[in-house]
Amino acid sequence: MIRPAKAALCVAAVVLAAASGQFATSASSTKKTTYVVQRGDSLSSIASRYGTTVSALASVNGIRNRNVIIIGSRLTIPAGASTTPRAGTLPAKLRAHPERLSLRPLFDKWASYYGVPSDLLQGLAWIESGWQTNVVSRTGAIGVGQLQPATVDFMRQVIGIRLDPRSANDNIRMSARFLRYLLDRTGNNVPVTMAAYYQGLRSVSTGPTLPETKQYVATVLAVRPAFS
């Protein structure tokens, strides 16, 4: 089932639904590197990831107010900067919340247990909830992985334990197991798996992938390197 857009996670960015389905870092025919702004980004954090300066980034993109950037907007990375983001640069919003950052060992634990990429699981959960345990969407999706009630019931059956989706540990465990399930069903095709997580496996398998789903996939894959 398609979920409503997640709440904004950073005052440094203004929420805007982007129509593009492209991935965050790409090269155009003129070899320009672009970056799609994510929740939690600021010009300084983006500049740091690409080894450039805020002034250069603002100048190239015609940004007058350096304190406001738009989620989903595409920024051109200045010439001479690194063409790929620096791996392992966690979102500033996450680093500002030690209680959320403390969940990272749980992602590694359950990702390893179920044989899924930890950075993918972490990036997925970051876009879903910002690693917030008590978030519940309008459709009833719960916790860190924003698991739908039907998904919770399914994962309880698969795992064989009545896990609590409001527990960070249990939610991350079910999210990891669900990710493993989807990867298995899609032949380990990560973009299709991400689309299925958002739109539903049956819907993605039988119908078109919706524009908002494509943007969701691009967003998750764009933020994934930060959790490597």
N, C-alpha and C positions, 0 to 999 in steps of 0.2 A: 504494500500500500504506500502511496506517495505521502510523504510527511510535509507539513508546512515548513517554510524556511526557518532556520534556527535564529535565535536572538543574537544581536550584535554582541561581540565579546570585547570590543576595545573602543574607547572614546576617541582614539586617534583616527578612526575610520568611520565613514558614513555608509550605512547599509544601502546597497543598490543591487538589485537583481541584474546580473549580466546575461546577455543573450548568447554570448559566444560559447562554443563547446571546445575551444582549443585548450591545450595544456598551458601551464604557467610559463614555462621557459621554451621559447621557440626561436628559430632563425628564419627571417624572411628572405626573399630573393636577394635583398641587399645585405644580407648577413647581420641584420640588426637583431639584437637579443631583446626580448620583451618579457615582462613579468606581470602576471595578473595579481592584483592586490588581494590579500587574504585577511580574514579576521585576525586582529592582533597586530597587524603590520603598522609601521610608521615609516616615514621617509628615512629616518636614521637607521632603523633596523634593516631595511632593504639595502641601503647604501653599504652598511657593514657586511651584509651577506655577499655582496658582489664586489667588495673591495674598491668602492668609489666614495664620493662625498655627497652630502645632502645638497650642497649648492649645485653640483654638476647634475644630479638627478632632477632637481627642480628646474634647472635651466633647460635641459633637453626636453622636458615634458611640459614646459610652460606653466608650471605650478606657482601661483602667487602666494597662497596661504600654505605654508609648509606644515602646518599643524593639522590639516584636514586632507585626507585622501579617501577615495571611494572604493569600497569593496567591489571587486569585479572589474574595476578599470584596468586598462593595460598600459603599463609604463615601459618606455624605451630605456634600456640600460645604456649609459654613456659609452662611447667608444673608448677602448682601452681598459675597461673594467673586465672582471672575470666573466666568462660566458656561462658559467654555471654557479648556482648559489653555494655558499660554503655549507657543507654538511654539518649537522649537529648543532646548528644555531637555533635553539629552542625559541618559540614565540615569546616575546617580551611579556605578554599577558600571563603566560604560564609561569615564567620565572618570577613574576611578582606575587605568585600565590603558592607558597611552600606547601600548603596542605594539599594542593592538587599535584604539585611536582612529586610529592611523596608517593603517589600512586604508580610511578614509573616502574618500580620493581615488579609490581603485579602484572603489568603489561608484558614485561620480559618473561616472567614465570609462565603465564598461561599461553603466550605465543609459542614458547619453546615446547610446552606440554602438548599442544595440538599441532605443532609443526607449521605455523604461519609466520610470515615476516613481522617481527615486532614493530618495525618502523611503520609498516602499513596499518597495523592495528592501532598504533598510537595516533597516527595522522587521521585515520577514520574517526576515532573517538574524539579527537580535538575538534574536528569540523562538526561532529554530531552534537557535542555538549560542552566543549571547552573543558573536558575532564571534570564536570560537575556531577556529583552524586545525586543530588536532589531535584534535578531538572525533570519535569514531566511535560510533554507536549500536549497540544489541544486534542490530539488523537490518542493520547494515553501512552505514548512511547516513554520509556522510563530510563533514567539514569545515564551513566557514562556513555554507554553504547546506544542510547535511545532505542531500546528494544521494545517492539510492539508486544502487547499482551499475548497474541497468538504465537509470536516467536519465543517468548518466555516459556509458554506451555510446551512448545515443540522441543526446545533445548532441555527442559527438565526431563522429557521422555528420552531424548537421545543420550543425555549424560547419566540419567538414572538417579538423580538427586533432586529434591525439591529446593532448588536454590532461590535465594531472595534477590530480585532485581534491584532492590533499594540498597543492597550491600555492594560497596565498590568492588570488593573481591569477587563476589558472585556474578555481578553484572559484567565485569571484564572477562571472567571465565566464560560466560555464556556468549559474549560477543566474539571471543576468540574461537569458540567451537562453531558458532554460526558462520564465521568467516571461513573456517576450514570446510564446512559443509558446502558453501557457495563456490569456493575454489575447486572443490572436487566436481561439482556439477557443471562448471564452466570450463573444465580442462585446464585449470590454473590460469585462466585468462583474467588478469587483474582488472582491466577496465570494465569488462563485462561483469565481473564479480561486484565491483563497486556500484555499477548501475543496478544490479539485482538487489544489493543491500538497500538502496534508496527506493527504487521503483517496485521491487518485487521480482522474484525469479520468473514466475509464470508470465508476468506482464512483459518483461524484457524478452523472454523466449518467444512469445507469440505476437507481440505487437511492436510498434516503433518505440525507440528510445526517445523519450521526451526531451525537449530543449533544457528544461531545468535539471533533468537527470544528467545530461551531458555536462552541464556546468558543475554539477556536484562532483562528478568523476574527475573533471579537470582540477577542481579545487583540492580534492583529497590527494591526487597525485602530485600536485604542485607543492603541497605542504609536507609531503612524506619525507623529503630529504632532511628536513629540520630535525627529525627524530632518529636519524641514523646514528 
